[in-house]
Amino acid sequence: MTGTDRNTVNAETTLTDRYGAGVEKAGWRPIETAPKDGTRILLGRFTGDQKARHEGLIKIDWYRTPESDSSFSGFGSFNPVYWPATHWMPLPLPPTLPTARRHP
C-alpha cells in the first residue's frame, strides 16, 4: 500500500464515520440525479456499510458515454458492478484570488 492509498483509506473512514446514512444533509444528492452531459462533479460512495469496498470514496469525475469514451458508459472512477457511486454534488466554486496591487 502506498502513502496515497493510506491517505485514501483514512479519508474513507473519517467520511463514513462523520456522515453515515445522512450524507444528503451534507449536500450529497442521489446518483440517479447526477448530470450525464460530461459536467465534472464530485462523486461519492456512501452505503452505510463500513466494510463495503471503497466506502466513503470521493473523486472528481464525469459521466462517459460510448460515443465519448471507447464503448464505456458510466462514471470512470467507480466500477458500476462492484463499487458504484451512490451520491454526487456539484463542484465548489474555485477560490477567489486577491487582486495584485500596483505600486505607483
Backbone as a printed PyTorch tensor [residue, N CA C, xyz], in Angstrom:
tensor([[[  0.8500,  -1.1800,   0.0000],
         [  0.0000,   0.0000,   0.0000],
         [  0.8930,   1.2410,   0.0000]],

        [[  0.6430,   2.1640,  -0.8970],
         [  1.4430,   3.3810,  -0.9770],
         [  0.9360,   4.3990,   0.0290]],

        [[  1.6860,   5.4760,   0.2110],
         [  1.2520,   6.5480,   1.1060],
         [ -0.0710,   7.1350,   0.6700]],

        [[ -0.2690,   7.2610,  -0.6390],
         [ -1.5320,   7.8030,  -1.1520],
         [ -2.6890,   6.8940,  -0.7770]],

        [[ -2.4870,   5.5800,  -0.9040],
         [ -3.5500,   4.6410,  -0.5560],
         [ -3.9020,   4.7400,   0.9260]],

        [[ -2.8960,   4.8770,   1.7740],
         [ -3.1670,   5.0130,   3.2080],
         [ -4.0000,   6.2570,   3.4770]],

        [[ -3.6860,   7.3620,   2.8010],
         [ -4.4490,   8.5860,   2.9910],
         [ -5.8850,   8.4030,   2.5410]],

        [[ -6.0990,   7.6890,   1.4390],
         [ -7.4450,   7.4460,   0.9410],
         [ -8.2310,   6.6110,   1.9410]],

        [[ -7.6130,   5.5790,   2.4910],
         [ -8.2980,   4.7360,   3.4700],
         [ -8.6950,   5.5640,   4.6780]],

        [[ -7.7800,   6.4050,   5.1740],
         [ -8.1030,   7.2470,   6.3270],
         [ -9.2390,   8.2000,   6.0100]],

        [[ -9.2470,   8.7830,   4.8160],
         [-10.3140,   9.7050,   4.4190],
         [-11.6440,   8.9610,   4.3380]],

        [[-11.6190,   7.7350,   3.8110],
         [-12.8500,   6.9570,   3.7130],
         [-13.4420,   6.7100,   5.0890]],

        [[-12.6220,   6.2920,   6.0330],
         [-13.0990,   6.0080,   7.3780],
         [-13.6660,   7.2620,   8.0170]],

        [[-12.9730,   8.3670,   7.9090],
         [-13.4270,   9.6160,   8.5040],
         [-14.7640,  10.0540,   7.9210]],

        [[-14.9040,  10.0190,   6.6030],
         [-16.1530,  10.4400,   5.9720],
         [-17.3060,   9.5450,   6.3810]],

        [[-17.0980,   8.2480,   6.3820],
         [-18.1690,   7.3280,   6.7420],
         [-18.5850,   7.5320,   8.1930]],

        [[-17.5990,   7.6850,   9.0750],
         [-17.9080,   7.9130,  10.4870],
         [-18.6710,   9.2220,  10.6650]],

        [[-18.2820,  10.2440,   9.9300],
         [-18.8860,  11.5650,  10.1050],
         [-20.2910,  11.6540,   9.5370]],

        [[-20.5010,  11.1180,   8.3210],
         [-21.7770,  11.3090,   7.6450],
         [-22.7190,  10.1260,   7.7510]],

        [[-22.1960,   8.9160,   7.8320],
         [-23.0440,   7.7270,   7.9280],
         [-24.1580,   7.7500,   6.9030]],

        [[-25.3810,   7.4790,   7.3340],
         [-26.5280,   7.4180,   6.4250],
         [-27.0760,   8.7920,   6.0770]],

        [[-26.6010,   9.8650,   6.7190],
         [-27.1600,  11.1910,   6.4930],
         [-26.3740,  12.0410,   5.5140]],

        [[-25.8010,  11.4260,   4.4890],
         [-24.9730,  12.1930,   3.5680],
         [-25.7630,  13.2610,   2.8240]],

        [[-27.0620,  13.0600,   2.6220],
         [-27.8620,  14.0760,   1.9390],
         [-27.8670,  15.3840,   2.7180]],

        [[-27.7900,  15.3070,   4.0370],
         [-27.7630,  16.5150,   4.8700],
         [-26.5050,  17.3310,   4.6160]],

        [[-25.4600,  16.7010,   4.1350],
         [-24.2030,  17.4010,   3.8630],
         [-24.1630,  17.9420,   2.4350]],

        [[-25.2460,  17.8240,   1.6810],
         [-25.2870,  18.3560,   0.3220],
         [-25.1340,  17.3190,  -0.7670]],

        [[-24.9710,  16.0580,  -0.3960],
         [-24.8610,  14.9930,  -1.3860],
         [-26.2460,  14.6650,  -1.9320]],

        [[-26.3110,  14.3840,  -3.2180],
         [-27.5730,  14.0680,  -3.8900],
         [-27.5450,  12.6390,  -4.4020]],

        [[-28.6990,  11.9860,  -4.5370],
         [-28.7290,  10.6170,  -5.0570],
         [-28.1210,  10.5460,  -6.4610]],

        [[-27.3720,   9.4920,  -6.7360],
         [-26.6570,   9.3540,  -8.0030],
         [-27.6010,   9.3740,  -9.2080]],

        [[-28.8340,   8.9720,  -9.0190],
         [-29.7870,   8.9510, -10.1300],
         [-30.0520,  10.3470, -10.6930]],

        [[-29.7430,  11.3850,  -9.8910],
         [-29.9960,  12.7580, -10.3320],
         [-28.7470,  13.4290, -10.9050]],

        [[-27.6400,  12.7000, -11.0000],
         [-26.3780,  13.2820, -11.4860],
         [-26.4700,  13.6470, -12.9650]],

        [[-25.8210,  14.7410, -13.3650],
         [-25.8140,  15.1130, -14.7800],
         [-25.0540,  14.0880, -15.6100]],

        [[-25.5160,  13.8740, -16.8100],
         [-24.8660,  12.9110, -17.7070],
         [-24.4520,  13.5960, -19.0030]],

        [[-24.0320,  14.8630, -18.8680],
         [-23.6560,  15.6450, -20.0400],
         [-22.1590,  15.9480, -20.0930]],

        [[-21.3620,  15.2590, -19.2860],
         [-19.9230,  15.4890, -19.2660],
         [-19.4760,  16.5000, -18.2330]],

        [[-20.4110,  17.0650, -17.4630],
         [-20.0740,  18.0170, -16.4070],
         [-19.2550,  17.3260, -15.3280]],

        [[-18.1630,  17.9290, -14.9210],
         [-17.3580,  17.3650, -13.8280],
         [-18.0710,  17.6410, -12.5020]],

        [[-18.1480,  16.6030, -11.6760],
         [-18.8480,  16.6760, -10.3900],
         [-18.0570,  15.8920,  -9.3450]],

        [[-18.4170,  16.0660,  -8.0840],
         [-17.8810,  15.2070,  -7.0290],
         [-18.7660,  13.9830,  -6.9410]],

        [[-18.1590,  12.8210,  -6.9290],
         [-18.8880,  11.5630,  -6.7750],
         [-18.4430,  10.8980,  -5.4870]],

        [[-19.3690,  10.2440,  -4.8070],
         [-19.0390,   9.5550,  -3.5740],
         [-19.7690,   8.2300,  -3.4660]],

        [[-19.2240,   7.3680,  -2.6520],
         [-19.8490,   6.0670,  -2.3840],
         [-20.1370,   5.9960,  -0.8950]],

        [[-21.4220,   6.0710,  -0.5450],
         [-21.8590,   6.0360,   0.8480],
         [-23.0010,   5.0330,   0.9650]],

        [[-22.6890,   3.8270,   1.4030],
         [-23.7140,   2.7930,   1.5470],
         [-24.1560,   2.6200,   2.9900]],

        [[-23.3570,   3.1410,   3.9330],
         [-23.6440,   2.9250,   5.3450],
         [-22.9990,   1.6610,   5.8750]],

        [[-22.3780,   0.8740,   4.9940],
         [-21.7160,  -0.3720,   5.3810],
         [-20.2180,  -0.0860,   5.5030]],

        [[-19.7130,  -0.0390,   6.7310],
         [-18.3030,   0.2650,   6.9770],
         [-17.3550,  -0.6980,   6.2620]],

        [[-17.8240,  -1.9090,   5.9740],
         [-16.9580,  -2.9090,   5.3610],
         [-17.1160,  -2.9830,   3.8480]],

        [[-18.0030,  -2.1680,   3.2750],
         [-18.2090,  -2.1830,   1.8220],
         [-16.9540,  -1.6760,   1.1180]],

        [[-16.6720,  -2.2640,  -0.0240],
         [-15.4870,  -1.8660,  -0.7820],
         [-15.6020,  -0.4050,  -1.2140]],

        [[-14.5620,   0.3560,  -0.9860],
         [-14.4690,   1.7760,  -1.3520],
         [-15.5260,   2.6390,  -0.6680]],

        [[-16.0200,   2.2340,   0.4700],
         [-16.9780,   3.0470,   1.2300],
         [-16.3440,   4.3930,   1.5750]],

        [[-17.0510,   5.4930,   1.3190],
         [-16.5630,   6.8250,   1.6200],
         [-15.6290,   7.4110,   0.5790]],

        [[-15.3860,   6.6830,  -0.5090],
         [-14.5170,   7.1780,  -1.5760],
         [-15.1500,   8.3920,  -2.2450]],

        [[-14.3750,   9.4490,  -2.4520],
         [-14.8440,  10.6600,  -3.1290],
         [-13.8420,  11.0030,  -4.2180]],

        [[-14.3480,  11.2670,  -5.4180],
         [-13.4850,  11.6410,  -6.5420],
         [-14.2010,  12.6390,  -7.4330]],

        [[-13.4310,  13.4260,  -8.1660],
         [-13.9920,  14.2710,  -9.2160],
         [-14.0720,  13.4060, -10.4630]],

        [[-15.2230,  13.4170, -11.1090],
         [-15.4110,  12.5740, -12.2830],
         [-16.5070,  13.1590, -13.1520]],

        [[-16.8230,  12.5010, -14.2490],
         [-17.9030,  12.8950, -15.1440],
         [-18.4550,  11.6470, -15.7960]],

        [[-19.6650,  11.7410, -16.3240],
         [-20.3210,  10.5980, -16.9540],
         [-19.7870,  10.4360, -18.3680]],

        [[-19.4100,   9.2260, -18.7030],
         [-18.8980,   8.9230, -20.0290],
         [-19.9320,   8.1050, -20.8000]],

        [[-19.9930,   8.3190, -22.0810],
         [-20.8990,   7.5570, -22.9500],
         [-20.0680,   6.7740, -23.9480]],

        [[-20.6520,   5.7690, -24.5930],
         [-19.8940,   5.0150, -25.6020],
         [-19.3410,   5.9260, -26.7030]],

        [[-20.0570,   6.9920, -27.0150],
         [-19.6020,   7.8990, -28.0610],
         [-18.3780,   8.7080, -27.6240]],

        [[-18.2620,   8.9860, -26.3360],
         [-17.1750,   9.8370, -25.8620],
         [-15.9880,   9.0590, -25.2990]],

        [[-16.1490,   7.7830, -24.9950],
         [-15.0630,   7.0680, -24.3180],
         [-15.0280,   5.5830, -24.6690]],

        [[-14.7140,   5.2560, -25.8690],
         [-14.4850,   3.8850, -26.3510],
         [-15.4020,   2.8230, -25.7540]],

        [[-16.6610,   2.9550, -25.9910],
         [-17.7060,   1.9830, -25.6370],
         [-17.9530,   1.8110, -24.1420]],

        [[-17.4690,   2.7260, -23.3200],
         [-17.7040,   2.6500, -21.8790],
         [-18.8110,   3.6280, -21.5040]],

        [[-19.7300,   3.2040, -20.6520],
         [-20.7570,   4.0950, -20.1180],
         [-20.6450,   4.1270, -18.6070]],

        [[-20.7340,   5.3040, -18.0400],
         [-20.7410,   5.4340, -16.5910],
         [-19.6790,   6.3780, -16.0980]],

        [[-19.5440,   6.4290, -14.7770],
         [-18.5510,   7.2630, -14.1290],
         [-17.2720,   6.4480, -14.0130]],

        [[-16.2110,   6.8730, -14.6660],
         [-14.9910,   6.0910, -14.8070],
         [-14.2780,   5.6930, -13.5410]],

        [[-14.3470,   6.4960, -12.4790],
         [-13.6240,   6.1800, -11.2450],
         [-14.3310,   5.1270, -10.4030]],

        [[-15.5610,   4.8220, -10.7410],
         [-16.3520,   3.8890,  -9.9470],
         [-16.8000,   2.7220, -10.8120]],

        [[-16.5610,   1.5100, -10.3510],
         [-16.9960,   0.3240, -11.0740],
         [-18.5000,   0.1580, -10.8590]],

        [[-19.3050,   0.1940, -11.9370],
         [-20.7580,   0.1370, -11.7670],
         [-21.2700,  -1.1930, -11.2090]],

        [[-20.4490,  -2.2310, -11.2580],
         [-20.8700,  -3.5390, -10.7460],
         [-20.4270,  -3.7420,  -9.3010]],

        [[-19.1690,  -3.4460,  -9.0040],
         [-18.6120,  -3.7880,  -7.7010],
         [-18.6160,  -2.6510,  -6.6780]],

        [[-18.4150,  -1.4170,  -7.0880],
         [-18.4320,  -0.2810,  -6.1610],
         [-18.9740,   0.9610,  -6.8610]],

        [[-20.2540,   0.9420,  -7.1910],
         [-20.8380,   2.0960,  -7.8850],
         [-20.9500,   3.3110,  -6.9660]],

        [[-20.8760,   4.4840,  -7.5850],
         [-21.1170,   5.7170,  -6.8400],
         [-22.5660,   5.7160,  -6.3840]],

        [[-22.8220,   6.2650,  -5.2100],
         [-24.1940,   6.3290,  -4.6950],
         [-24.7140,   7.7530,  -4.6050]],

        [[-23.7880,   8.7420,  -4.5760],
         [-24.1720,  10.1380,  -4.3960],
         [-23.2610,  11.0490,  -5.2170]],

        [[-23.7210,  12.2810,  -5.4270],
         [-22.9290,  13.2750,  -6.1380],
         [-23.2420,  14.6610,  -5.5980]],

        [[-22.3840,  15.6180,  -5.9120],
         [-22.6550,  17.0360,  -5.6240],
         [-21.8700,  17.8660,  -6.6280]],

        [[-22.3480,  19.0930,  -6.8890],
         [-21.6080,  19.9690,  -7.7990],
         [-20.2460,  20.3250,  -7.2040]],

        [[-19.3010,  20.6160,  -8.0620],
         [-18.0040,  21.0790,  -7.5890],
         [-18.1680,  22.4550,  -6.9410]],

        [[-17.4140,  22.7310,  -5.9010],
         [-17.4830,  24.0670,  -5.3060],
         [-16.8470,  25.0780,  -6.2540]],

        [[-17.1560,  26.3440,  -6.0510],
         [-16.5190,  27.3990,  -6.8350],
         [-15.0400,  27.4580,  -6.4720]],

        [[-14.1850,  27.8210,  -7.4240],
         [-12.7550,  27.9530,  -7.0900],
         [-12.5400,  29.1330,  -6.1590]],

        [[-11.4310,  29.1470,  -5.4520],
         [-11.1730,  30.2630,  -4.5370],
         [-10.9840,  31.5690,  -5.3130]],

        [[-11.3260,  32.6500,  -4.6730],
         [-11.1040,  33.9670,  -5.2550],
         [ -9.6740,  34.3740,  -4.9480]],

        [[ -8.9430,  34.7350,  -5.9760],
         [ -7.5520,  35.1380,  -5.7840],
         [ -7.4870,  36.6410,  -5.5500]],

        [[ -6.6220,  37.0730,  -4.6580],
         [ -6.5120,  38.5120,  -4.4050],
         [ -6.0130,  39.2250,  -5.6610]],

        [[ -6.4900,  40.4150,  -5.8650],
         [ -6.0510,  41.2280,  -6.9840],
         [ -4.6800,  41.7930,  -6.6740]],

        [[ -3.7850,  41.6980,  -7.6490],
         [ -2.4220,  42.2150,  -7.4480],
         [ -2.4720,  43.7370,  -7.3770]],

        [[ -1.7610,  44.2830,  -6.4240],
         [ -1.6950,  45.7430,  -6.2880],
         [ -0.5540,  46.2810,  -7.1340]],

        [[ -0.7990,  47.4070,  -7.7290],
         [  0.2490,  48.0800,  -8.4870],
         [  0.7980,  49.2220,  -7.6420]],

        [[  2.0830,  49.2810,  -7.5490],
         [  2.7140,  50.3540,  -6.7910],
         [  3.0060,  51.5070,  -7.7540]],

        [[  2.7060,  52.7500,  -7.3240],
         [  2.9730,  53.9120,  -8.2030],
         [  4.4340,  54.1450,  -8.4530]]])
